[in-house]
Amino acid sequence: MFLSQSIRGRPEFRVGVRDMTPVALGIGAWGLMTGVAMVKSNMSLIEAVAMTLLVYAGSSQLAAIPLLFAGAPAWVILATGFCVNLRFVVFSLHLRPYLMHMPRWRRMVHGYLTADMSYALFTKKYPKPPLTVAEQQAQEAYLTGNYFVTWCAWMGMSLVGIALANFIPQTWGLSFAGVLSLVAIVCSMATTRLRVLAALIAGATAVAAYALPLKLNIVVAIGVAVLLCFWLEKQLGLDPNAEDDK
């Protein structure tokens, strides 16, 4: 449906593919090491493949894998995954005016397939929601082209990592490429003072709380950054989506 001729035939789809292709290598490396990590954490082949195909949330998967391996309580694993993915609530609110003209099932599919980098590239390309039917179709085609590359790179290399986990030593350090891709995502989205502040608060809190068990420093860092920035937004009347003047 989403790769129908009406979408694939539009030039915006090809532009979306082209814009996303340069970062596909980092996404693929991150997916490769996630696949390796799942198998190395004693997950069965079926469990690893199911998690790859159904969850489709790299940072959440990597946060949950060591917790599963350590036998952490279910509430800790769920809370960690929830907090790590809280950013998608913000993404959804931002994308709502872009997608509200679509049926609910299409909005849900677009929401599921839109990842960090596809969101960042899409909102940079189209800072304002569509006003005409032609703009709606063009924006949907571009977004689909973006996440088509992301999905293929992530799924393909995650499955390769699962299949070759016993032959790929973790000492290769391929996960560093994934870290770099996430850094690129953060930098591309840090377009306002409030967003930069949120990243700094989260980073400082994660380091300060590093000694917490079960990687709870990640949960604490996200919670502190969200609460403080919400408070600052209300106290100072800041618009979190308004880009700073250049």
Short mmCIF file of the C-alpha atoms (twelve columns), coordinates in Angstrom:
data_MODEL
# 
_entry.id   MODEL 
# 
loop_
_atom_site.group_PDB 
_atom_site.id 
_atom_site.type_symbol 
_atom_site.label_atom_id 
_atom_site.label_alt_id 
_atom_site.label_comp_id 
_atom_site.label_asym_id 
_atom_site.label_seq_id 
_atom_site.Cartn_x 
_atom_site.Cartn_y 
_atom_site.Cartn_z 
_atom_site.pdbx_PDB_model_num 
ATOM 1   C CA . MET A 1   0.000  0.000   0.000  1 
ATOM 2   C CA . PHE A 2   2.655  2.497   1.041  1 
ATOM 3   C CA . LEU A 3   4.937  1.532   -1.838 1 
ATOM 4   C CA . SER A 4   2.197  1.658   -4.416 1 
ATOM 5   C CA . GLN A 5   2.925  3.143   -7.803 1 
ATOM 6   C CA . SER A 6   1.190  6.370   -6.785 1 
ATOM 7   C CA . ILE A 7   3.846  6.899   -4.113 1 
ATOM 8   C CA . ARG A 8   6.886  5.306   -5.732 1 
ATOM 9   C CA . GLY A 9   6.225  7.219   -8.924 1 
ATOM 10  C CA . ARG A 10  6.390  10.628  -7.288 1 
ATOM 11  C CA . PRO A 11  9.700  12.507  -7.452 1 
ATOM 12  C CA . GLU A 12  9.430  13.316  -3.720 1 
ATOM 13  C CA . PHE A 13  9.724  9.600   -2.917 1 
ATOM 14  C CA . ARG A 14  13.033 9.416   -4.767 1 
ATOM 15  C CA . VAL A 15  14.225 12.590  -3.057 1 
ATOM 16  C CA . GLY A 16  13.361 11.069  0.309  1 
ATOM 17  C CA . VAL A 17  15.336 7.931   -0.540 1 
ATOM 18  C CA . ARG A 18  18.276 10.016  -1.722 1 
ATOM 19  C CA . ASP A 19  18.316 12.221  1.384  1 
ATOM 20  C CA . MET A 20  18.222 9.235   3.739  1 
ATOM 21  C CA . THR A 21  20.778 7.075   1.926  1 
ATOM 22  C CA . PRO A 22  23.916 8.792   3.365  1 
ATOM 23  C CA . VAL A 23  22.927 7.884   6.941  1 
ATOM 24  C CA . ALA A 24  21.848 4.336   6.081  1 
ATOM 25  C CA . LEU A 25  25.357 3.043   6.817  1 
ATOM 26  C CA . GLY A 26  25.237 4.238   10.423 1 
ATOM 27  C CA . ILE A 27  21.712 2.901   10.869 1 
ATOM 28  C CA . GLY A 28  22.775 -0.444  9.396  1 
ATOM 29  C CA . ALA A 29  25.810 -0.689  11.688 1 
ATOM 30  C CA . TRP A 30  23.603 0.051   14.683 1 
ATOM 31  C CA . GLY A 31  21.138 -2.631  13.559 1 
ATOM 32  C CA . LEU A 32  23.954 -5.126  12.970 1 
ATOM 33  C CA . MET A 33  25.292 -4.769  16.494 1 
ATOM 34  C CA . THR A 34  21.763 -4.878  17.934 1 
ATOM 35  C CA . GLY A 35  21.235 -8.228  16.223 1 
ATOM 36  C CA . VAL A 36  24.566 -9.474  17.572 1 
ATOM 37  C CA . ALA A 37  23.758 -8.190  21.069 1 
ATOM 38  C CA . MET A 38  20.424 -10.017 21.151 1 
ATOM 39  C CA . VAL A 39  22.006 -13.370 20.335 1 
ATOM 40  C CA . LYS A 40  24.972 -12.766 22.666 1 
ATOM 41  C CA . SER A 41  22.447 -12.096 25.458 1 
ATOM 42  C CA . ASN A 42  21.219 -15.694 25.170 1 
ATOM 43  C CA . MET A 43  18.023 -14.835 23.314 1 
ATOM 44  C CA . SER A 44  16.841 -17.635 21.061 1 
ATOM 45  C CA . LEU A 45  16.830 -17.189 17.300 1 
ATOM 46  C CA . ILE A 46  13.031 -16.951 17.286 1 
ATOM 47  C CA . GLU A 47  13.024 -14.381 20.104 1 
ATOM 48  C CA . ALA A 48  15.677 -12.249 18.417 1 
ATOM 49  C CA . VAL A 49  13.929 -12.283 15.043 1 
ATOM 50  C CA . ALA A 50  10.548 -11.560 16.652 1 
ATOM 51  C CA . MET A 51  11.969 -8.627  18.599 1 
ATOM 52  C CA . THR A 52  13.569 -7.227  15.439 1 
ATOM 53  C CA . LEU A 53  10.440 -7.501  13.305 1 
ATOM 54  C CA . LEU A 54  7.882  -6.435  15.902 1 
ATOM 55  C CA . VAL A 55  9.566  -3.887  18.157 1 
ATOM 56  C CA . TYR A 56  11.477 -1.796  15.587 1 
ATOM 57  C CA . ALA A 57  12.944 0.527   18.203 1 
ATOM 58  C CA . GLY A 58  16.717 0.333   18.314 1 
ATOM 59  C CA . SER A 59  17.449 2.427   21.392 1 
ATOM 60  C CA . SER A 60  14.648 0.745   23.327 1 
ATOM 61  C CA . GLN A 61  15.860 -2.705  22.265 1 
ATOM 62  C CA . LEU A 62  19.419 -1.965  23.343 1 
ATOM 63  C CA . ALA A 63  18.170 -0.622  26.665 1 
ATOM 64  C CA . ALA A 64  15.993 -3.678  27.272 1 
ATOM 65  C CA . ILE A 65  18.437 -6.403  26.196 1 
ATOM 66  C CA . PRO A 66  20.830 -6.145  29.183 1 
ATOM 67  C CA . LEU A 67  17.865 -5.878  31.536 1 
ATOM 68  C CA . LEU A 68  16.380 -9.073  30.110 1 
ATOM 69  C CA . PHE A 69  19.770 -10.779 30.389 1 
ATOM 70  C CA . ALA A 70  20.128 -9.645  34.021 1 
ATOM 71  C CA . GLY A 71  16.653 -10.904 34.915 1 
ATOM 72  C CA . ALA A 72  15.337 -7.469  35.823 1 
ATOM 73  C CA . PRO A 73  11.695 -7.161  36.917 1 
ATOM 74  C CA . ALA A 74  9.210  -6.700  34.089 1 
ATOM 75  C CA . TRP A 75  8.190  -3.258  35.355 1 
ATOM 76  C CA . VAL A 76  11.785 -2.025  35.120 1 
ATOM 77  C CA . ILE A 77  12.105 -3.267  31.522 1 
ATOM 78  C CA . LEU A 78  8.763  -1.759  30.522 1 
ATOM 79  C CA . ALA A 79  9.488  1.533   32.275 1 
ATOM 80  C CA . THR A 80  12.874 1.777   30.594 1 
ATOM 81  C CA . GLY A 81  11.424 1.108   27.145 1 
ATOM 82  C CA . PHE A 82  8.626  3.590   27.797 1 
ATOM 83  C CA . CYS A 83  10.972 6.360   28.889 1 
ATOM 84  C CA . VAL A 84  13.456 5.767   26.087 1 
ATOM 85  C CA . ASN A 85  10.635 6.037   23.538 1 
ATOM 86  C CA . LEU A 86  8.910  9.058   25.084 1 
ATOM 87  C CA . ARG A 87  10.377 11.181  22.305 1 
ATOM 88  C CA . PHE A 88  7.954  9.558   19.870 1 
ATOM 89  C CA . VAL A 89  5.056  11.153  21.740 1 
ATOM 90  C CA . VAL A 90  6.598  14.517  20.881 1 
ATOM 91  C CA . PHE A 91  7.182  13.382  17.298 1 
ATOM 92  C CA . SER A 92  3.546  12.315  17.010 1 
ATOM 93  C CA . LEU A 93  2.237  15.622  18.315 1 
ATOM 94  C CA . HIS A 94  4.421  17.494  15.852 1 
ATOM 95  C CA . LEU A 95  3.399  15.297  12.907 1 
ATOM 96  C CA . ARG A 96  -0.310 15.360  13.754 1 
ATOM 97  C CA . PRO A 97  -1.213 18.330  11.505 1 
ATOM 98  C CA . TYR A 98  0.759  16.736  8.654  1 
ATOM 99  C CA . LEU A 99  -1.140 13.445  8.793  1 
ATOM 100 C CA . MET A 100 -4.613 14.227  10.142 1 
ATOM 101 C CA . HIS A 101 -6.167 14.176  6.663  1 
ATOM 102 C CA . MET A 102 -5.405 10.430  6.411  1 
ATOM 103 C CA . PRO A 103 -7.488 7.545   7.768  1 
ATOM 104 C CA . ARG A 104 -6.463 6.423   11.242 1 
ATOM 105 C CA . TRP A 105 -4.888 3.156   10.105 1 
ATOM 106 C CA . ARG A 106 -2.602 5.018   7.699  1 
ATOM 107 C CA . ARG A 107 -1.582 7.470   10.403 1 
ATOM 108 C CA . MET A 108 -0.754 4.569   12.682 1 
ATOM 109 C CA . VAL A 109 1.365  2.832   10.041 1 
ATOM 110 C CA . HIS A 110 3.229  6.041   9.245  1 
ATOM 111 C CA . GLY A 111 3.767  6.593   12.963 1 
ATOM 112 C CA . TYR A 112 5.117  3.069   13.450 1 
ATOM 113 C CA . LEU A 113 7.543  3.298   10.532 1 
ATOM 114 C CA . THR A 114 8.774  6.849   11.152 1 
ATOM 115 C CA . ALA A 115 12.050 6.716   13.076 1 
ATOM 116 C CA . ASP A 116 14.271 9.425   14.516 1 
ATOM 117 C CA . MET A 117 16.189 10.316  11.394 1 
ATOM 118 C CA . SER A 118 13.182 10.144  9.060  1 
ATOM 119 C CA . TYR A 119 11.323 12.492  11.412 1 
ATOM 120 C CA . ALA A 120 14.287 14.869  11.524 1 
ATOM 121 C CA . LEU A 121 14.736 14.961  7.746  1 
ATOM 122 C CA . PHE A 122 11.016 15.246  7.059  1 
ATOM 123 C CA . THR A 123 10.399 18.164  9.411  1 
ATOM 124 C CA . LYS A 124 13.505 19.919  8.110  1 
ATOM 125 C CA . LYS A 125 12.311 19.501  4.524  1 
ATOM 126 C CA . TYR A 126 8.730  20.508  5.325  1 
ATOM 127 C CA . PRO A 127 8.631  22.935  8.274  1 
ATOM 128 C CA . LYS A 128 4.903  23.595  7.725  1 
ATOM 129 C CA . PRO A 129 1.940  21.200  7.294  1 
ATOM 130 C CA . PRO A 130 0.390  20.805  3.829  1 
ATOM 131 C CA . LEU A 131 -2.296 23.205  2.642  1 
ATOM 132 C CA . THR A 132 -3.362 21.497  -0.576 1 
ATOM 133 C CA . VAL A 133 -3.962 17.931  -1.746 1 
ATOM 134 C CA . ALA A 134 -0.858 18.107  -3.924 1 
ATOM 135 C CA . GLU A 135 1.253  19.094  -0.930 1 
ATOM 136 C CA . GLN A 136 -0.267 16.280  1.125  1 
ATOM 137 C CA . GLN A 137 0.699  13.731  -1.500 1 
ATOM 138 C CA . ALA A 138 4.194  15.165  -1.937 1 
ATOM 139 C CA . GLN A 139 4.909  15.153  1.792  1 
ATOM 140 C CA . GLU A 140 3.615  11.616  2.247  1 
ATOM 141 C CA . ALA A 141 5.800  10.413  -0.632 1 
ATOM 142 C CA . TYR A 142 8.889  12.076  0.852  1 
ATOM 143 C CA . LEU A 143 8.221  10.664  4.331  1 
ATOM 144 C CA . THR A 144 7.674  7.198   2.865  1 
ATOM 145 C CA . GLY A 145 10.941 7.409   0.928  1 
ATOM 146 C CA . ASN A 146 12.740 8.397   4.132  1 
ATOM 147 C CA . TYR A 147 11.517 5.557   6.276  1 
ATOM 148 C CA . PHE A 148 11.712 3.025   3.447  1 
ATOM 149 C CA . VAL A 149 15.505 3.379   3.551  1 
ATOM 150 C CA . THR A 150 15.574 3.421   7.359  1 
ATOM 151 C CA . TRP A 151 13.417 0.309   7.678  1 
ATOM 152 C CA . CYS A 152 15.360 -1.654  5.063  1 
ATOM 153 C CA . ALA A 153 18.742 -0.726  6.546  1 
ATOM 154 C CA . TRP A 154 17.689 -1.529  10.096 1 
ATOM 155 C CA . MET A 155 15.799 -4.746  9.421  1 
ATOM 156 C CA . GLY A 156 18.266 -6.092  6.898  1 
ATOM 157 C CA . MET A 157 21.368 -5.541  9.008  1 
ATOM 158 C CA . SER A 158 19.667 -6.620  12.251 1 
ATOM 159 C CA . LEU A 159 18.799 -9.948  10.657 1 
ATOM 160 C CA . VAL A 160 22.361 -10.226 9.326  1 
ATOM 161 C CA . GLY A 161 23.637 -9.587  12.851 1 
ATOM 162 C CA . ILE A 162 21.379 -12.310 14.236 1 
ATOM 163 C CA . ALA A 163 22.484 -14.778 11.569 1 
ATOM 164 C CA . LEU A 164 26.203 -14.026 11.955 1 
ATOM 165 C CA . ALA A 165 26.293 -13.247 15.685 1 
ATOM 166 C CA . ASN A 166 28.669 -16.092 16.497 1 
ATOM 167 C CA . PHE A 167 31.097 -14.955 13.779 1 
ATOM 168 C CA . ILE A 168 31.114 -11.204 14.526 1 
ATOM 169 C CA . PRO A 169 33.221 -10.318 17.592 1 
ATOM 170 C CA . GLN A 170 31.903 -7.409  19.617 1 
ATOM 171 C CA . THR A 171 35.486 -6.103  19.740 1 
ATOM 172 C CA . TRP A 172 34.996 -4.871  16.176 1 
ATOM 173 C CA . GLY A 173 33.412 -1.814  17.714 1 
ATOM 174 C CA . LEU A 174 30.794 -1.426  14.987 1 
ATOM 175 C CA . SER A 175 28.374 -0.090  17.584 1 
ATOM 176 C CA . PHE A 176 30.375 3.144   17.552 1 
ATOM 177 C CA . ALA A 177 29.006 3.855   14.079 1 
ATOM 178 C CA . GLY A 178 25.518 3.528   15.524 1 
ATOM 179 C CA . VAL A 179 26.412 5.903   18.331 1 
ATOM 180 C CA . LEU A 180 27.623 8.422   15.757 1 
ATOM 181 C CA . SER A 181 24.332 8.135   13.867 1 
ATOM 182 C CA . LEU A 182 22.411 8.860   17.068 1 
ATOM 183 C CA . VAL A 183 24.664 11.835  17.779 1 
ATOM 184 C CA . ALA A 184 23.880 13.113  14.300 1 
ATOM 185 C CA . ILE A 185 20.165 12.750  15.011 1 
ATOM 186 C CA . VAL A 186 20.433 14.673  18.292 1 
ATOM 187 C CA . CYS A 187 22.479 17.449  16.695 1 
ATOM 188 C CA . SER A 188 20.067 17.808  13.783 1 
ATOM 189 C CA . MET A 189 17.134 18.175  16.180 1 
ATOM 190 C CA . ALA A 190 18.816 20.576  18.621 1 
ATOM 191 C CA . THR A 191 17.451 23.633  16.839 1 
ATOM 192 C CA . THR A 192 16.245 25.605  19.877 1 
ATOM 193 C CA . ARG A 193 17.799 26.607  23.171 1 
ATOM 194 C CA . LEU A 194 15.259 24.515  25.047 1 
ATOM 195 C CA . ARG A 195 16.124 21.389  23.065 1 
ATOM 196 C CA . VAL A 196 19.837 21.932  23.584 1 
ATOM 197 C CA . LEU A 197 19.193 22.423  27.295 1 
ATOM 198 C CA . ALA A 198 17.156 19.210  27.441 1 
ATOM 199 C CA . ALA A 199 20.003 17.253  25.834 1 
ATOM 200 C CA . LEU A 200 22.552 18.730  28.236 1 
ATOM 201 C CA . ILE A 201 20.390 18.036  31.295 1 
ATOM 202 C CA . ALA A 202 19.735 14.451  30.211 1 
ATOM 203 C CA . GLY A 203 23.410 13.819  29.477 1 
ATOM 204 C CA . ALA A 204 24.614 15.298  32.774 1 
ATOM 205 C CA . THR A 205 21.990 13.402  34.758 1 
ATOM 206 C CA . ALA A 206 22.810 10.103  33.037 1 
ATOM 207 C CA . VAL A 207 26.486 10.520  33.935 1 
ATOM 208 C CA . ALA A 208 25.737 11.590  37.518 1 
ATOM 209 C CA . ALA A 209 23.390 8.612   38.035 1 
ATOM 210 C CA . TYR A 210 25.613 6.088   36.233 1 
ATOM 211 C CA . ALA A 211 26.042 4.009   39.408 1 
ATOM 212 C CA . LEU A 212 22.345 3.087   39.497 1 
ATOM 213 C CA . PRO A 213 21.682 -0.587  38.748 1 
ATOM 214 C CA . LEU A 214 19.866 -1.979  35.698 1 
ATOM 215 C CA . LYS A 215 20.669 1.136   33.635 1 
ATOM 216 C CA . LEU A 216 18.107 3.119   35.597 1 
ATOM 217 C CA . ASN A 217 20.293 6.173   35.029 1 
ATOM 218 C CA . ILE A 218 18.723 6.353   31.556 1 
ATOM 219 C CA . VAL A 219 15.209 6.443   33.021 1 
ATOM 220 C CA . VAL A 220 16.225 9.036   35.600 1 
ATOM 221 C CA . ALA A 221 17.965 11.198  32.986 1 
ATOM 222 C CA . ILE A 222 14.932 11.242  30.698 1 
ATOM 223 C CA . GLY A 223 12.560 11.971  33.570 1 
ATOM 224 C CA . VAL A 224 14.663 14.832  34.943 1 
ATOM 225 C CA . ALA A 225 15.153 16.422  31.511 1 
ATOM 226 C CA . VAL A 226 11.443 16.217  30.638 1 
ATOM 227 C CA . LEU A 227 10.238 17.591  33.985 1 
ATOM 228 C CA . LEU A 228 12.752 20.437  34.136 1 
ATOM 229 C CA . CYS A 229 12.151 21.520  30.558 1 
ATOM 230 C CA . PHE A 230 8.372  21.405  30.976 1 
ATOM 231 C CA . TRP A 231 8.755  23.586  34.067 1 
ATOM 232 C CA . LEU A 232 11.036 26.032  32.246 1 
ATOM 233 C CA . GLU A 233 8.685  26.119  29.275 1 
ATOM 234 C CA . LYS A 234 5.787  27.171  31.501 1 
ATOM 235 C CA . GLN A 235 7.785  29.578  33.644 1 
ATOM 236 C CA . LEU A 236 9.473  31.382  30.757 1 
ATOM 237 C CA . GLY A 237 6.743  30.966  28.151 1 
ATOM 238 C CA . LEU A 238 9.092  29.301  25.689 1 
ATOM 239 C CA . ASP A 239 7.956  27.646  22.483 1 
ATOM 240 C CA . PRO A 240 9.827  24.298  22.229 1 
ATOM 241 C CA . ASN A 241 9.306  24.114  18.453 1 
ATOM 242 C CA . ALA A 242 10.223 27.684  17.531 1 
ATOM 243 C CA . GLU A 243 13.697 27.792  16.030 1 
ATOM 244 C CA . ASP A 244 16.085 30.351  17.431 1 
ATOM 245 C CA . ASP A 245 16.824 33.400  15.368 1 
ATOM 246 C CA . LYS A 246 19.947 33.034  13.272 1 
# 
